[in-house]
Amino acid sequence: MRHNGTKMKLNREQKRKKEILIKSSLVAVGVLVITIIILLVFFVMDLNYFDYRDATKLRDNSEYDKAILMFTNLGDYRDSIDQIDETNYQKAFWYMENEQYDAASYVFDSLGEYEDCESRLNWAYYKWAHQLVNQNEFDGAINLFSIAGSYSDSEAQIINAQYLKAIYLMNNNEPVEALKIFISIPDYEDVKSRVMQYYIKNNIDFISAGLNFTVAVKSDGLAGFQGGIGLNQIDISEWEDIKSITAGDNFAACITTAGKVLTSGDNSEGQLNAKEWGNMVQISAGSKHVVGLRYDGTVKAKGYGMHNQLSVDNWEDIVQISAGANYTIGLKSDGTAVATGEWVEGQCRVKDWTEIMQIDAGLNHTIGLRLDGTVVATGDNDYGQCNVGEWIDIVAISAGEHYTVGIKSDGTLVSTGDNAFGQCDVESWKDIIYVYAGNYHTVGLKSDGSIVATGWNDHGQCNISWNDIKLP
């Protein structure tokens, strides 16, 4: 019995040890599993670490798109999301350094409030705008400078871009668009000088009509004369090197290529004393007075002055002049007009005119060509000479005694006013590049250098066969 009891005790001890061994084994297995899991976690974490490190290296090597992709794949590992923004930020700077300002602005804009991106965005716009200016893409540049707002000198750069655009347009034969801009910034840089240079080039009267005669500048620089007065009063046969010519009632005057003034004809009011002038760029004859424009934008006048039509000594910044019967009109570089002389018909009421590119004075009415191709008029309208309100697409104008003519962009003409002598019968004319309305007859210069004329012809002033007139 004692032997059996000992055996049972032994069995119980073995069983207990076996249970302990099993439990220990289970614990060991559990620890091993946990260890493996921990190792796996660390292994995976180590892989993300290497990807994170590689993404950073890619960014350092300016391979931004690859870096952004790797940071994106890392998800919320460490600060990967923040690193995406930082990588884009550095990418934008790389674009800036490589003058890819459009791309940089896009990235800075996408980053919103990150770091100093709002101010950097304006920096990118500013640099991009300068780049567009250098590429003659002025409208885009002006828009970007406007968006940049108060950044640096953006406001000043808007004006500069407009100025450069105007120069570009002028150089590419778009003077009207250029003048529109110049007039909007009249005091900037050398705008006044550039506007004057345009008018010096274009303020040329190639033909002109007096009371009963016609004069012209021929291609060889000599003068042409046709009509009834020249035989014993007006002698321009020896004039040479002529640049521009004008006719009063009974006298003629011209400017030579050297800027000197030549005169001939009636001098009853001292109008021929303009021959003392020099350095002139334009000359215009009224009935019995003459006005001249100098290179510096000042104006001179001689002749009949009972109505103060000679009171032009204080005028400045003038780019074009026109003498009426007893008054004088001037166009300023900013597109406004000034006037002096007889006001009885309201012909000098031009102070409110703006955006004017050409003016002309008739007997007692004044017309102005606006930059948009429309025409304004003031003064005597007894014959309908001021009925120009519906005219459009006009490129040049001329005021006669009681009538008005205009050249359209297609080289045809329109007219309004007194037509007693057929001076307004110009609707059939074509290929006209210059027109002059006289007292009672009209002359037009065609693109081939020939002249057409209509109106009063009692003195043969319309019997013109010239075909060698100087062209613009």
VENTADA-V599849 format. One record per backbone hydrogen bond with DSSP energy under -1.0 kcal/mol. CO is the residue of the C=O (numbers start at 1). NH is the residue of the N-H. If there is no record, write none. Layout:
co = [CO;CO]
nh = [NH;NH]
This chain:
co = [1;2;3;4;5;6;7;8;9;10;11;12;13;14;15;16;17;18;19;20;21;22;23;24;25;26;27;28;29;30;31;32;33;34;35;36;37;38;39;40;41;42;43;44;45;46;47;48;49;50;51;52;53;54;55;56;57;58;59;62;63;64;65;66;67;68;69;70;72;74;77;79;80;81;82;83;84;85;86;87;88;89;90;91;92;93;94;95;96;100;101;102;103;104;105;106;107;111;114;116;117;118;119;120;121;122;123;124;125;126;127;128;129;130;132;133;136;137;138;139;140;141;142;143;144;148;151;153;154;155;156;157;158;159;160;161;162;163;164;165;166;167;168;169;170;174;175;176;177;178;179;185;188;190;191;192;193;194;195;196;197;198;199;202;205;206;208;212;213;214;215;216;217;218;221;222;224;226;229;229;236;241;244;246;249;250;251;252;253;254;255;255;256;259;260;262;264;267;270;272;273;274;277;279;282;284;287;288;289;290;291;292;293;293;294;297;298;300;302;305;308;310;312;317;320;322;326;327;328;329;330;331;331;332;335;336;338;340;343;346;348;350;355;358;360;362;364;365;366;367;368;369;369;370;373;374;376;378;381;384;386;388;393;396;398;400;402;403;404;405;406;407;407;408;411;412;414;416;419;422;424;426;431;434;436;438;440;441;442;443;444;445;445;446;449;450;452;454;457;460;462;466;468]
nh = [5;6;7;8;9;10;11;12;13;14;15;16;17;18;19;20;21;22;23;24;25;26;27;28;29;30;31;32;33;34;35;36;37;38;39;40;41;42;43;44;45;46;47;48;49;50;51;52;53;54;55;56;57;58;59;60;61;63;62;64;67;68;69;70;71;72;73;74;75;77;80;83;84;85;86;87;88;89;90;91;92;93;94;95;96;97;98;100;99;104;105;106;107;108;109;110;111;114;117;120;121;122;123;124;125;126;127;128;129;130;131;132;133;134;137;136;138;141;142;143;144;145;146;147;148;151;154;157;158;159;160;161;162;163;164;165;166;167;168;169;170;171;172;174;173;178;179;180;181;182;183;188;191;194;195;196;197;198;199;200;201;202;203;204;245;217;215;228;210;226;208;224;470;221;242;218;216;214;232;233;239;257;255;253;211;266;248;264;246;262;243;244;259;280;256;254;252;270;273;275;276;277;261;295;293;291;249;304;286;302;284;300;281;282;297;318;294;292;290;308;311;312;315;333;331;329;342;324;340;322;338;319;320;335;356;332;330;328;346;349;350;353;371;369;367;325;380;362;378;360;376;357;358;373;394;370;368;366;384;387;388;391;409;407;405;363;418;400;416;398;414;395;396;411;432;408;406;404;422;425;426;429;447;445;443;401;456;438;454;436;452;433;434;449;469;446;444;442;460;463;464;451;219]
